[in-house]
Amino acid sequence: MSRSTADPSWLIVRLGALGDIVHALPLASALRAWRPDARIDWLVDVRHRAILDHVGELSSVVAVDTRRLRGPTGLLAVIRRLRAAGYDRAIDAQGLVKSAALAHLAGATWSS
């Protein structure tokens, strides 16, 4: 279920490439400065979770094993998990088909 517009929930999707994740970190900072009470989660591949666990602007890190997304069972589990969180907005900070699809399938309004 979506939260109110006064306290929105955001999902940042940047799955991989450690250097690219680091370059996308200002997005979380800017979002937190703009909406200090928002829930801001980051969807990332499990291989890169550790770096995001130390980012104070994030409410939580949603780690998925992207290698398991190839099968329908793994993909459905991730979609259920994302939709259960009830994100209001999703930002595709990666710009690839996989990240755009996950941002869209999260059930939120999304942009890239």
Secondary structure, DSSP 8 states (H G I E B T S, - for coil): ----TTS-EEEEE--S-HHHHHHHHHHHHHHHHH-TTSEEEEEEEGGGHHHHTT-TT-SEEEEE-GGGGGSHHHHHHHHHHHHHHT-SEEEESS-SHHHHHHHHHTTSEEE-
